[in-house]
Each structure stands twice: as C-alpha cells, then as structure tokens.
Amino acid sequence: MTIIYHREYCAILEAHSIMTRYYTHEDFDKLKNNLQEKSGYTQYSEYVLTTVKQMYEEVVKDFEFPQELEVYFRNIDKNSGNNLAMAMLMDSWLVEEIEDADIAAYLKQRFHKEQAMFISCVIDDFVFEKQFDDKGFMEELETMDIDEGMKWNIWRVYQNFDEHLDRLLDVVLKLMHKIRKVYADYEHAFDDFHAYWEAACQDGSVYEKLKRSVKVSGDFEQNEIMFYPKYIYCNSLQFTTNDRTMKHLYLYLGLLFREDSFVNDTKLSRSEMLVRFKLLSDASKYEILQLLKNERKYGLELAEHLHLSAATISHHMNALSSCGLLNMEKDANRVYYRLNKVQIECVIDQLRKDLLE
C-alpha cells in the first residue's frame, strides 16, 4: 500500500470551502474560541488560524460573490455539512491534474452518464447499489427530513444540472484564479506541516500520527492514498473516493492537525455527538457494530453477512472508523475490524452529561 503526500492544495476544493464559509458567515474567531474550550490551544494552532484567516480575507476582499448563489451553499441537512455546490462539484476534486477549462465538460459528462455521485451527496448515503430514476429520486427526496424549500432547490438543480453548474462554475473559476495568486504569497507558510506529514508517509508512521492528532482509529485498507492539505477548513478531515472498488482513497487533512497541535480530552462536542448519532441511525452501520461487539471480522465477512458489495462495506467502515467507533488491525494480509468500546462509552457518558446530569 502506498501513501502519496501532495504539498499542492486542491484549488476547487479551496474555492468551495471559501464560498461555503462566506455564504454561511462562518467565523474564524468562533472556531478559535471553540478550539480553546474543547481541546486546549498551542502556539501552532494560533499561527495556523491567524494565517489562514489572513489568507481568507485577502481572497474575499473586493471579490464579487453573487447573492443568487447562496442557495447552493446552505446545508442540505442540519446534521450534515453537505450542500448543493458540493454535490455539483464533488467529483472534480477526485481527479488529479484536470485543467480548469475542462472541469465543466467533465462534470456534465459524469452527471449525464451516472447521477450516483450527485444523489449520494444529496442524500448523504454513499451506497452505490442504490440506483434511482427520476421518480425514485423524487420519492427519496420526499422521505428526507429536510426543509421543503431545500427539496425544491435540489430537484431544480437535478433537472437542469448544466445550467446551474455553469452559473456556479463561472464564479468558482474566477475565485480559483484569485486563490492561486493569494496562496502563492504563502507558499512556505506551512512548510512545517508539509514536512511533518511527508516524513510520516516516508517512515510509515501516518496511521499512528493520525490516531494521535485526528483521533482516527486503526488502519486503512486501500491500496493507494492520495494525501492533500486543506487550508480554509483547517480543522476538518475528509475521506472520499471516485472509484467504486474503493481501492483509491483521497485524504484531505486540515492544517491544524499535527500531533502537537491540540491538548485532547475525552469530551465530545455537540457536532461530534450528532455525527455519531447519524451513523448509529443507519441500519447497516448499526448492524455492523453489533456484529463486531464480541469478535473481530474482516470486510469480506461483513459484506457476505449483510449482502452488500465490497465498495459499500468499505464506505461504511471508513465512516465508522473516521470518528473512532471502530478500530482496525492488520493480521497477515487481512484488515480486521473491532468495535471501539471505549469510544462507545465516551458517547454514552457524554449523553448522560448532556441529558441526565
């Protein structure tokens, strides 16, 4: 298995992050306060937040953000960070070396060939066995616990994808141009972060460092991982793939995450609790946790038991592992999964503190 670290950021992902932060009025100072309360604070954390905030302000200064695009950046679900812009653009940051001029054609071709990526992002369920025609997707939308206006917005984009994509990309591409100009002035601002993770990729300590800095449990199963830094969403971690076999994983890691950047405690924030509740509310994921309660199993065993594909099982395991509900361990050439009972106890303890004490 190979992990390749890229110093180069993903410009379209940064543009999406900046526009989401702009249209939703996300505050860097609020993030700073949350980090101070939640995890302690270090000189490195202060440096990252100060520098990234400065980069953001330079990018948005004098840039025109059309008000009519705001609808694309509203959260689809209050418990999910997904938005319509992400659903339209998502696949573009899973393709290395795509030229700006080719992005629109690539995304349109992908959408008209198969709407699975768009629909999966909208319903926040990356289970590729689910195939929808127009009627089926409309019925799925009706079952979703989201605002009726948002359902209508989703349907409009789905029915007129090219028109909405062109409107969005017209601004995104201009913003990417400005991002590159501004970010060039900060080329060496995060050399320590790059060096830290480059060394981890080279000496094989990536997993251990991720476990300590991001609370990711266990190991990764994919054959190749493409590892990129995230700037504007410096406190986020994102795993994703554009390959149904799930062999190629893309990891985007916020600049804040270094082993020495937080003083971690066991308290779970409200948003962390909601993420775990959402995972536990999914029938397949809950059954996976039950199957792993008393013994470890490997992916194929779980896939056969649940009658799911390897790709779907891999997605479930990545989701459960990324928030610590599962541990992974290698034995010979197999990756086994175990229930992380310590993390389950943390969830129960936090629920007790929040609702019973």
MIGUBA-233433 format. One record per residue (C-alpha): residue number from 1; residue in one letter; x, y, z. Coordinates in steps of 0.25 Angstrom, whole numbers. Example, Ala and Ser with C-alpha at 12.3 -4.5 7.8 and 13.67 -1.06 7.14 Angstrom:
! residues 2
pos->1, code->a, px->49, py->-18, pz->31
pos->2, code->s, px->55, py->-4, pz->29
! end
This chain:
! residues 357
pos->1, code->m, px->0, py->0, pz->0
pos->2, code->t, px->5, py->14, pz->-4
pos->3, code->i, px->2, py->28, pz->2
pos->4, code->i, px->6, py->39, pz->-6
pos->5, code->y, px->7, py->53, pz->0
pos->6, code->h, px->4, py->65, pz->-9
pos->7, code->r, px->8, py->79, pz->-4
pos->8, code->e, px->-1, py->85, pz->-14
pos->9, code->y, px->-15, py->89, pz->-9
pos->10, code->c, px->-27, py->85, pz->-18
pos->11, code->a, px->-32, py->99, pz->-23
pos->12, code->i, px->-46, py->95, pz->-26
pos->13, code->l, px->-48, py->89, pz->-12
pos->14, code->e, px->-42, py->102, pz->-6
pos->15, code->a, px->-51, py->111, pz->-14
pos->16, code->h, px->-63, py->102, pz->-9
pos->17, code->s, px->-58, py->104, pz->5
pos->18, code->i, px->-57, py->119, pz->3
pos->19, code->m, px->-70, py->121, pz->-3
pos->20, code->t, px->-77, py->112, pz->8
pos->21, code->r, px->-70, py->120, pz->19
pos->22, code->y, px->-74, py->133, pz->12
pos->23, code->y, px->-89, py->130, pz->9
pos->24, code->t, px->-91, py->123, pz->23
pos->25, code->h, px->-84, py->134, pz->31
pos->26, code->e, px->-75, py->124, pz->38
pos->27, code->d, px->-66, py->132, pz->48
pos->28, code->f, px->-51, py->129, pz->50
pos->29, code->d, px->-52, py->135, pz->64
pos->30, code->k, px->-63, py->126, pz->67
pos->31, code->l, px->-55, py->114, pz->63
pos->32, code->k, px->-43, py->119, pz->71
pos->33, code->n, px->-52, py->120, pz->83
pos->34, code->n, px->-57, py->106, pz->81
pos->35, code->l, px->-43, py->100, pz->80
pos->36, code->q, px->-39, py->107, pz->93
pos->37, code->e, px->-51, py->102, pz->100
pos->38, code->k, px->-50, py->88, pz->94
pos->39, code->s, px->-36, py->84, pz->92
pos->40, code->g, px->-27, py->94, pz->98
pos->41, code->y, px->-18, py->103, pz->90
pos->42, code->t, px->-4, py->103, pz->85
pos->43, code->q, px->5, py->113, pz->78
pos->44, code->y, px->4, py->105, pz->66
pos->45, code->s, px->-11, py->106, pz->66
pos->46, code->e, px->-11, py->121, pz->68
pos->47, code->y, px->-1, py->122, pz->56
pos->48, code->v, px->-10, py->114, pz->47
pos->49, code->l, px->-23, py->121, pz->50
pos->50, code->t, px->-17, py->135, pz->49
pos->51, code->t, px->-10, py->132, pz->36
pos->52, code->v, px->-22, py->124, pz->29
pos->53, code->k, px->-31, py->136, pz->33
pos->54, code->q, px->-22, py->146, pz->27
pos->55, code->m, px->-22, py->137, pz->14
pos->56, code->y, px->-37, py->136, pz->14
pos->57, code->e, px->-39, py->151, pz->16
pos->58, code->e, px->-29, py->154, pz->5
pos->59, code->v, px->-36, py->145, pz->-5
pos->60, code->v, px->-50, py->150, pz->-2
pos->61, code->k, px->-46, py->165, pz->-2
pos->62, code->d, px->-52, py->172, pz->-14
pos->63, code->f, px->-57, py->159, pz->-20
pos->64, code->e, px->-72, py->159, pz->-24
pos->65, code->f, px->-80, py->147, pz->-18
pos->66, code->p, px->-94, py->147, pz->-25
pos->67, code->q, px->-105, py->147, pz->-15
pos->68, code->e, px->-113, py->137, pz->-24
pos->69, code->l, px->-102, py->126, pz->-22
pos->70, code->e, px->-105, py->126, pz->-7
pos->71, code->v, px->-115, py->115, pz->-8
pos->72, code->y, px->-104, py->105, pz->-13
pos->73, code->f, px->-97, py->107, pz->0
pos->74, code->r, px->-108, py->105, pz->10
pos->75, code->n, px->-106, py->92, pz->18
pos->76, code->i, px->-116, py->81, pz->12
pos->77, code->d, px->-118, py->75, pz->25
pos->78, code->k, px->-115, py->82, pz->39
pos->79, code->n, px->-107, py->70, pz->43
pos->80, code->s, px->-99, py->69, pz->30
pos->81, code->g, px->-88, py->78, pz->24
pos->82, code->n, px->-93, py->75, pz->10
pos->83, code->n, px->-98, py->86, pz->1
pos->84, code->l, px->-103, py->86, pz->-14
pos->85, code->a, px->-90, py->93, pz->-18
pos->86, code->m, px->-82, py->80, pz->-12
pos->87, code->a, px->-92, py->71, pz->-20
pos->88, code->m, px->-89, py->78, pz->-33
pos->89, code->l, px->-74, py->80, pz->-31
pos->90, code->m, px->-70, py->68, pz->-23
pos->91, code->d, px->-65, py->59, pz->-33
pos->92, code->s, px->-55, py->69, pz->-39
pos->93, code->w, px->-46, py->69, pz->-27
pos->94, code->l, px->-44, py->54, pz->-28
pos->95, code->v, px->-37, py->55, pz->-42
pos->96, code->e, px->-23, py->59, pz->-42
pos->97, code->e, px->-18, py->69, pz->-52
pos->98, code->i, px->-31, py->73, pz->-58
pos->99, code->e, px->-30, py->86, pz->-65
pos->100, code->d, px->-39, py->98, pz->-61
pos->101, code->a, px->-45, py->99, pz->-75
pos->102, code->d, px->-49, py->84, pz->-75
pos->103, code->i, px->-56, py->84, pz->-62
pos->104, code->a, px->-70, py->88, pz->-67
pos->105, code->a, px->-69, py->77, pz->-78
pos->106, code->y, px->-64, py->67, pz->-69
pos->107, code->l, px->-75, py->69, pz->-58
pos->108, code->k, px->-86, py->70, pz->-68
pos->109, code->q, px->-82, py->57, pz->-75
pos->110, code->r, px->-81, py->50, pz->-62
pos->111, code->f, px->-94, py->55, pz->-57
pos->112, code->h, px->-102, py->51, pz->-70
pos->113, code->k, px->-95, py->37, pz->-70
pos->114, code->e, px->-98, py->34, pz->-56
pos->115, code->q, px->-105, py->43, pz->-45
pos->116, code->a, px->-100, py->34, pz->-34
pos->117, code->m, px->-89, py->43, pz->-28
pos->118, code->f, px->-99, py->55, pz->-28
pos->119, code->i, px->-110, py->47, pz->-22
pos->120, code->s, px->-101, py->41, pz->-12
pos->121, code->c, px->-96, py->54, pz->-7
pos->122, code->v, px->-110, py->60, pz->-6
pos->123, code->i, px->-116, py->48, pz->2
pos->124, code->d, px->-103, py->47, pz->9
pos->125, code->d, px->-102, py->32, pz->7
pos->126, code->f, px->-91, py->27, pz->-2
pos->127, code->v, px->-97, py->13, pz->-5
pos->128, code->f, px->-95, py->10, pz->-19
pos->129, code->e, px->-104, py->-1, pz->-20
pos->130, code->k, px->-116, py->9, pz->-19
pos->131, code->q, px->-120, py->13, pz->-33
pos->132, code->f, px->-130, py->24, pz->-36
pos->133, code->d, px->-138, py->28, pz->-48
pos->134, code->d, px->-145, py->42, pz->-47
pos->135, code->k, px->-158, py->36, pz->-40
pos->136, code->g, px->-149, py->28, pz->-30
pos->137, code->f, px->-141, py->40, pz->-27
pos->138, code->m, px->-153, py->49, pz->-25
pos->139, code->e, px->-159, py->39, pz->-15
pos->140, code->e, px->-145, py->38, pz->-8
pos->141, code->l, px->-146, py->53, pz->-6
pos->142, code->e, px->-160, py->53, pz->-1
pos->143, code->t, px->-155, py->43, pz->11
pos->144, code->m, px->-144, py->53, pz->15
pos->145, code->d, px->-145, py->61, pz->27
pos->146, code->i, px->-141, py->74, pz->21
pos->147, code->d, px->-148, py->87, pz->18
pos->148, code->e, px->-158, py->87, pz->7
pos->149, code->g, px->-151, py->99, pz->0
pos->150, code->m, px->-138, py->91, pz->0
pos->151, code->k, px->-145, py->79, pz->-6
pos->152, code->w, px->-150, py->88, pz->-18
pos->153, code->n, px->-136, py->94, pz->-19
pos->154, code->i, px->-130, py->80, pz->-20
pos->155, code->w, px->-140, py->76, pz->-31
pos->156, code->r, px->-138, py->89, pz->-39
pos->157, code->v, px->-122, py->86, pz->-40
pos->158, code->y, px->-125, py->71, pz->-43
pos->159, code->q, px->-134, py->75, pz->-54
pos->160, code->n, px->-125, py->86, pz->-60
pos->161, code->f, px->-111, py->82, pz->-56
pos->162, code->d, px->-103, py->88, pz->-67
pos->163, code->e, px->-110, py->102, pz->-65
pos->164, code->h, px->-107, py->102, pz->-50
pos->165, code->l, px->-93, py->97, pz->-52
pos->166, code->d, px->-90, py->107, pz->-62
pos->167, code->r, px->-95, py->118, pz->-52
pos->168, code->l, px->-87, py->113, pz->-41
pos->169, code->l, px->-74, py->110, pz->-48
pos->170, code->d, px->-74, py->124, pz->-54
pos->171, code->v, px->-71, py->129, pz->-41
pos->172, code->v, px->-63, py->117, pz->-35
pos->173, code->l, px->-53, py->118, pz->-47
pos->174, code->k, px->-51, py->133, pz->-44
pos->175, code->l, px->-49, py->130, pz->-30
pos->176, code->m, px->-39, py->119, pz->-32
pos->177, code->h, px->-31, py->129, pz->-40
pos->178, code->k, px->-30, py->139, pz->-29
pos->179, code->i, px->-27, py->127, pz->-19
pos->180, code->r, px->-15, py->124, pz->-27
pos->181, code->k, px->-10, py->138, pz->-27
pos->182, code->v, px->-12, py->140, pz->-12
pos->183, code->y, px->-7, py->126, pz->-7
pos->184, code->a, px->6, py->128, pz->-15
pos->185, code->d, px->10, py->138, pz->-5
pos->186, code->y, px->8, py->128, pz->6
pos->187, code->e, px->16, py->117, pz->-1
pos->188, code->h, px->25, py->114, pz->10
pos->189, code->a, px->16, py->118, pz->22
pos->190, code->f, px->13, py->103, pz->25
pos->191, code->d, px->26, py->96, pz->22
pos->192, code->d, px->26, py->90, pz->36
pos->193, code->f, px->12, py->84, pz->33
pos->194, code->h, px->17, py->78, pz->20
pos->195, code->a, px->30, py->73, pz->25
pos->196, code->y, px->23, py->66, pz->37
pos->197, code->w, px->13, py->58, pz->28
pos->198, code->e, px->23, py->56, pz->17
pos->199, code->a, px->32, py->49, pz->28
pos->200, code->a, px->21, py->41, pz->33
pos->201, code->c, px->18, py->36, pz->19
pos->202, code->q, px->32, py->32, pz->17
pos->203, code->d, px->35, py->25, pz->30
pos->204, code->g, px->21, py->18, pz->31
pos->205, code->s, px->16, py->26, pz->43
pos->206, code->v, px->4, py->32, pz->37
pos->207, code->y, px->-6, py->23, pz->44
pos->208, code->e, px->0, py->26, pz->58
pos->209, code->k, px->1, py->41, pz->55
pos->210, code->l, px->-14, py->41, pz->50
pos->211, code->k, px->-19, py->34, pz->62
pos->212, code->r, px->-12, py->44, pz->72
pos->213, code->s, px->-15, py->57, pz->64
pos->214, code->v, px->-29, py->54, pz->58
pos->215, code->k, px->-34, py->42, pz->67
pos->216, code->v, px->-35, py->33, pz->55
pos->217, code->s, px->-35, py->19, pz->59
pos->218, code->g, px->-28, py->7, pz->53
pos->219, code->d, px->-22, py->5, pz->39
pos->220, code->f, px->-26, py->8, pz->24
pos->221, code->e, px->-30, py->-3, pz->15
pos->222, code->q, px->-28, py->4, pz->1
pos->223, code->n, px->-16, py->1, pz->-8
pos->224, code->e, px->-13, py->15, pz->-10
pos->225, code->i, px->-16, py->28, pz->-3
pos->226, code->m, px->-14, py->42, pz->-9
pos->227, code->f, px->-12, py->51, pz->3
pos->228, code->y, px->-14, py->67, pz->1
pos->229, code->p, px->-14, py->78, pz->11
pos->230, code->k, px->-27, py->87, pz->14
pos->231, code->y, px->-25, py->101, pz->17
pos->232, code->i, px->-38, py->109, pz->19
pos->233, code->y, px->-45, py->97, pz->26
pos->234, code->c, px->-32, py->96, pz->34
pos->235, code->n, px->-40, py->88, pz->45
pos->236, code->s, px->-46, py->77, pz->36
pos->237, code->l, px->-43, py->63, pz->31
pos->238, code->q, px->-49, py->58, pz->18
pos->239, code->f, px->-48, py->44, pz->13
pos->240, code->t, px->-54, py->41, pz->-1
pos->241, code->t, px->-53, py->33, pz->-13
pos->242, code->n, px->-57, py->33, pz->-28
pos->243, code->d, px->-54, py->18, pz->-30
pos->244, code->r, px->-65, py->8, pz->-28
pos->245, code->t, px->-55, py->-2, pz->-24
pos->246, code->m, px->-51, py->7, pz->-12
pos->247, code->k, px->-36, py->4, pz->-15
pos->248, code->h, px->-32, py->19, pz->-17
pos->249, code->l, px->-35, py->28, pz->-5
pos->250, code->y, px->-33, py->43, pz->-5
pos->251, code->l, px->-30, py->49, pz->9
pos->252, code->y, px->-31, py->64, pz->11
pos->253, code->l, px->-26, py->68, pz->24
pos->254, code->g, px->-27, py->82, pz->31
pos->255, code->l, px->-14, py->89, pz->34
pos->256, code->l, px->-18, py->89, pz->49
pos->257, code->f, px->-15, py->74, pz->50
pos->258, code->r, px->-2, py->71, pz->55
pos->259, code->e, px->2, py->62, pz->67
pos->260, code->d, px->5, py->74, pz->76
pos->261, code->s, px->-6, py->84, pz->71
pos->262, code->f, px->-16, py->80, pz->82
pos->263, code->v, px->-17, py->76, pz->96
pos->264, code->n, px->-28, py->66, pz->94
pos->265, code->d, px->-39, py->62, pz->105
pos->266, code->t, px->-50, py->52, pz->104
pos->267, code->k, px->-61, py->62, pz->104
pos->268, code->l, px->-69, py->61, pz->91
pos->269, code->s, px->-75, py->74, pz->85
pos->270, code->r, px->-90, py->75, pz->81
pos->271, code->s, px->-86, py->73, pz->66
pos->272, code->e, px->-77, py->61, pz->69
pos->273, code->m, px->-89, py->55, pz->76
pos->274, code->l, px->-99, py->58, pz->65
pos->275, code->v, px->-89, py->51, pz->55
pos->276, code->r, px->-89, py->39, pz->63
pos->277, code->f, px->-104, py->38, pz->65
pos->278, code->k, px->-105, py->40, pz->50
pos->279, code->l, px->-96, py->28, pz->48
pos->280, code->l, px->-103, py->20, pz->58
pos->281, code->s, px->-117, py->23, pz->52
pos->282, code->d, px->-113, py->16, pz->39
pos->283, code->a, px->-118, py->1, pz->39
pos->284, code->s, px->-106, py->-5, pz->32
pos->285, code->k, px->-95, py->3, pz->41
pos->286, code->y, px->-103, py->-1, pz->53
pos->287, code->e, px->-103, py->-16, pz->50
pos->288, code->i, px->-88, py->-15, pz->46
pos->289, code->l, px->-85, py->-10, pz->60
pos->290, code->q, px->-94, py->-21, pz->66
pos->291, code->l, px->-87, py->-32, pz->58
pos->292, code->l, px->-73, py->-26, pz->64
pos->293, code->k, px->-78, py->-26, pz->78
pos->294, code->n, px->-71, py->-39, pz->83
pos->295, code->e, px->-61, py->-42, pz->71
pos->296, code->r, px->-53, py->-36, pz->60
pos->297, code->k, px->-57, py->-38, pz->46
pos->298, code->y, px->-51, py->-35, pz->32
pos->299, code->g, px->-58, py->-27, pz->21
pos->300, code->l, px->-62, py->-39, pz->13
pos->301, code->e, px->-68, py->-46, pz->24
pos->302, code->l, px->-77, py->-34, pz->27
pos->303, code->a, px->-80, py->-32, pz->13
pos->304, code->e, px->-85, py->-46, pz->11
pos->305, code->h, px->-93, py->-46, pz->24
pos->306, code->l, px->-100, py->-33, pz->20
pos->307, code->h, px->-101, py->-36, pz->5
pos->308, code->l, px->-94, py->-23, pz->2
pos->309, code->s, px->-83, py->-20, pz->-8
pos->310, code->a, px->-68, py->-18, pz->-4
pos->311, code->a, px->-69, py->-3, pz->-8
pos->312, code->t, px->-81, py->-1, pz->1
pos->313, code->i, px->-75, py->-8, pz->13
pos->314, code->s, px->-62, py->0, pz->11
pos->315, code->h, px->-70, py->13, pz->11
pos->316, code->h, px->-77, py->8, pz->24
pos->317, code->m, px->-64, py->4, pz->31
pos->318, code->n, px->-57, py->17, pz->27
pos->319, code->a, px->-69, py->25, pz->32
pos->320, code->l, px->-69, py->18, pz->45
pos->321, code->s, px->-54, py->18, pz->47
pos->322, code->s, px->-52, py->32, pz->44
pos->323, code->c, px->-60, py->36, pz->57
pos->324, code->g, px->-54, py->25, pz->65
pos->325, code->l, px->-65, py->16, pz->66
pos->326, code->l, px->-57, py->4, pz->60
pos->327, code->n, px->-42, py->0, pz->62
pos->328, code->m, px->-35, py->-7, pz->50
pos->329, code->e, px->-23, py->-16, pz->51
pos->330, code->k, px->-15, py->-24, pz->41
pos->331, code->d, px->-13, py->-39, pz->42
pos->332, code->a, px->-4, py->-45, pz->31
pos->333, code->n, px->-11, py->-39, pz->18
pos->334, code->r, px->-24, py->-36, pz->24
pos->335, code->v, px->-30, py->-24, pz->31
pos->336, code->y, px->-39, py->-27, pz->43
pos->337, code->y, px->-49, py->-18, pz->50
pos->338, code->r, px->-53, py->-18, pz->64
pos->339, code->l, px->-63, py->-9, pz->72
pos->340, code->n, px->-57, py->2, pz->79
pos->341, code->k, px->-64, py->0, pz->93
pos->342, code->v, px->-56, py->12, pz->99
pos->343, code->q, px->-62, py->21, pz->89
pos->344, code->i, px->-76, py->16, pz->91
pos->345, code->e, px->-74, py->18, pz->105
pos->346, code->c, px->-70, py->33, pz->103
pos->347, code->v, px->-83, py->35, pz->95
pos->348, code->i, px->-91, py->29, pz->106
pos->349, code->d, px->-84, py->37, pz->116
pos->350, code->q, px->-86, py->50, pz->108
pos->351, code->l, px->-101, py->47, pz->106
pos->352, code->r, px->-102, py->45, pz->121
pos->353, code->k, px->-95, py->58, pz->124
pos->354, code->d, px->-103, py->65, pz->114
pos->355, code->l, px->-117, py->60, pz->117
pos->356, code->l, px->-117, py->54, pz->131
pos->357, code->e, px->-108, py->61, pz->140
! end
